[in-house]
Amino acid sequence: MSTITDITSPSAFHDHISSLPPTTTVIISFHTPWAAPCAQMSLILQTLASSYPPQTPPTISFLSLDAEAVPDISETYDVTAVPFLVIQRDGKVLEKVSGSGAAKVRAAVERHAGKGGNTGKVGLPPALEVTRREEDEKEDHKATAETNGEEGGGGGLGKYAPGADDPRTAPEMSSTEGQKEELETRLRELVKAAPVMLFMKGTPSAPQCGFSRTIVGMLREQGVRYGFFNILADDEVRSGMKTFSDWPTFPQLYAGGEFVGGLDIVKEELENNPDFFADYVAAPKGKGGMAAPEDQKQPATAST
């Protein structure tokens, strides 16, 4: 059975990839040791790998990378959350899968690498294949025809049309425009709650993803005082900010009420201009952190 190769450095990754023939399908799994869903992904991949017999030259190769230990590689593949799966062949990305759903991961791997053995024997439910009997299809068609008035003397719904005096059969749908406007107003207030606002997974003292942890460290190193909002605690804000910022992932950083970008953009801004946060420095280098509530005028839902 195939096994999963742990990759611990960029050089090891490039060496392994270059050693494979261009026909090999490479399954690259990004994880972090602190994210619980990654343990489930690891089990899923071990089960899948065991269903593919080793061949020479290899037709499939499973790799496991700690996303935080190899940030350059993570950035290359636009890894913004873990677990994250990349399927590639001959240097070209075929598909990306975010999350640890067993059915979704299995389907993606089999779509590009073909089916392995019966993985159901080792813990991963096999895909269900259902073939309808011809008799069942005929019965369904007959039942549908009778229900719609196509058979049976015209007593069905197929010949019925509601009249002007008939009561309404369903209530009118209420408009959601008011809710959207209310959410947008709330988001406009949130992004201006502090001179620098960070929308992150978790809190600065307990980040829930490596990318949020990294940007917190960058702000601290720059001496920036900032407000934050834990998007994991509010699904409405979490989904709304993706549209409001036109940015699909987190963390998201705002400065002066204007969207700066995600982790990659902030890194790029600092590389191009080391004084990018000069207007927002309120502490010595390496001493940045959360702004005081009276300074950030932050709504209760976003305060520490």
Salt bridges, closest charged atoms under 4 A:
GLU68 OE2 - ARG213 NH1 3.08
ASP78 OD2 - LYS96 NZ 3.82
GLU95 OE2 - ARG111 NH2 2.75
GLU95 OE1 - HIS112 NE2 2.79
GLU110 OE2 - ARG106 NE 3.01
GLU129 OE2 - LYS115 NZ 2.69
GLU134 OE2 - LYS138 NZ 3.59
ASP136 OD1 - ARG133 NH2 2.85
ASP140 OD2 - ARG132 NH2 2.28
GLU172 OE2 - ARG168 NH1 3.20
GLU184 OE2 - ARG188 NH1 3.11
ASP234 OD2 - ARG186 NH2 2.82
GLU236 OE1 - ARG186 NH1 3.37
